[in-house]
Amino acid sequence: MRAVVQRVRRAKVEIDGTTTAEIAAGLLLFVGVANEDGPGDVEYIVNKTRDLRVFPDDGGRMNRSVVDVGGSVLVVSQFTLHADCRKGRRPSFDGAAPGPLARALYDDVVGRLRESGVPVRTGTFQAEMDVDLVNDGPVTLLLDSRKTF
């Protein structure tokens, strides 16, 4: 499972010009599910996202988590995180999980984050979405449960 984590001042998802989810300060989490992913990958992404110390403390050092600052997480599914662009000009998505598996594990990420006490909003799975954000910092981090990078 791969994720892109962005520290944001605010973020929202729009579908057909209508805002469907919105957060103030917190994290925008793009999640891509791979064919071989399972519960362990969900736990890795959830724990890392919840506990990443990417918010500044009183001294300006990145030393506080989204929980510490009372922030929210906006979770958006993004199968393109598993695109393979090494060959040719058109990305291959063979590594991305099929819809039913991807949806189940995406829903697990959302559910586990909520269970951990983090306020969570979501995009709409498999929808064409416009994601609007103000990246704070900017801070953008890459996570991979298989630790390939």
Summary of the structure (lengths in Angstrom):
residues: 149
radius of gyration: 15.1
end to end distance: 11.9
largest distance: 48.1
contacts: 471
relative contact order: 0.30
helix: 23%
strand: 40%
